[in-house]
Amino acid sequence: MTAAAKSDFQWFKQGDINGFFALMIDNLAVLAFLSGTLVAAFGFPADIIFTKMFPGTAIGVLFGDFVYSWMAYKLYQKTGNKNITAMPLGLDTPSTIGIGLVVLGPVFLQAQKDGMNINDAAHMSWYVGMATMVLTGIFKGIMAFFSEKIRQIVPQAGLLGSLAGIGIGLLGFGPLLEIFSYPVIGLIAFGLVLYNLIAKIRLPKQMSGLIVAIIAGTIIYHINGAFFHFGENVLTYKQIEPFNIKGIAFPLPTLDFIKGFMPALQYLPISIPFAILTVIGGINSTESAKAAGDDFDTRNIILTEAAATLVAGLFGGVAQTTPYIGHPAYKKMGAGAGYTILTGLFIGFCGIFGIISFFFSLIPMAVLAPILLFVAIEIIAEAFVVCPKKHAPAVALALFPTVARLLAIKYGIMVEGLYETITATEKTIHSHALPEPLTIIALGNGFIVTAMLWGGMLAEMIDGKIKKASMYCIVLAALAFFGIIHSADPNGNMYLPWTIEPMWMSLAFQYTAGYIVMGLMIYMLSFTKEAKEFSRNTLATEGISEAEDNVNPPSESSDEEQKQTENPDNNQK
């Protein structure tokens, strides 16, 4: 290719404007919801969020989007194709909300119980969040070289089923409560999202349901606040005061994450599965881009998302970045390399200058909540659609641990009281069945790993791989023994069981013994005549299906790709 030909590359095109708005709103909604959750649910100081956490988080997005734009230019140089569309990158919605609910918030509350004042507790939570991002970035960087192998080990039902559980318990339920806490505003936005984004019915003049929902809901919200004032006994909407940033919060590299490194290790059972899912999602996103004509290198795409997450952590960020599913949709808009540059600059600007606080006060959470609920619905639906139909029970099984975690979060005070009661009367745990609240919190601890392994185990059984399924039980037993799942510690920490209180050690042994017995039972049953016959029939059926697939290969444009093309707002999991 000549130098003249290389100069034909267009960094900005008309379609980049549409792509920018779709990608930008998605990122802003995630940041606004995270800040709202931390402030409203945990009483987190807003100044720490907007001056410490968000600037570094925004730098991670800026870095990743800039690199993806450059990769689009390099692909153009390689192929000469002028219609290259950069991979979209932004904040991963499920893990951002999940880390906020089960890492940042709980660390903040626990630090206060340990005697820290609110400001010091918030800083400790920030340190742990930074350390979590650093560990996640390093892990994703390593996984970039082994991602396909990991993807092959755990069945899709385990991976996507655990994600669907997050969609129900953490990502979907909270926004649903926000919608119905502001019914008129929330339901208008909710209806538009259902109509346009989920049912895929077009609005007049090709308007975006997402943008219309935000504008309509915001206008009604402020009209209500400005003109309607009801009596003291009448419920109305309380407007949010914007947080006033004094000066520029420019993020600088820091080693403060070291202060939160050891506590962050205790949350690896939560953060690592999120990292695995984003890497696998990155593979799927890259394959989707290749099907649309942009042949990006999968390893480089994943290494970039890992580097962006690491950069965010080193600059004070607390949310990981990921490629978004939906590249074909941005391509259909006519977007090129410019929309990711614009998004990176805008999010970076908002993070540094505290503009996110302005959007938080301008746009009510009830309007942003339907967007996140849409993402949750897509995640849940995808788990059942993408996985083989026969694995649907495995996907369903993987939903329950997250429900337990949701209950533990919502009724944390009740559970804390229960722990104090049991500590005072140790006989309870020995002479009776475990109390229900205690069971809920234990089942919720390590919920992502539990869900992945439960779903994978049942999928293996359904496939006739019964001995392999029994091995899942042994893994579950080992993880329960050390508190990686079903932790007996009130804070969900990992432990060496012989170093904790005898009562909790007894609990760890009970869960471990239960999984071992279950595994041995399944293993022994695999030698029965009925089990062998089931395995033979199942494997034979799979062989026939594979042969039919080879004779009749699927069309180039799959239903999933079409869904992504129609839906630019389908956030990566």
Beta strands, then each sheet from edge to edge (+ up, - down):
strand 1: 89-91
strand 2: 321-323
sheet 1: 1+ 2-
end
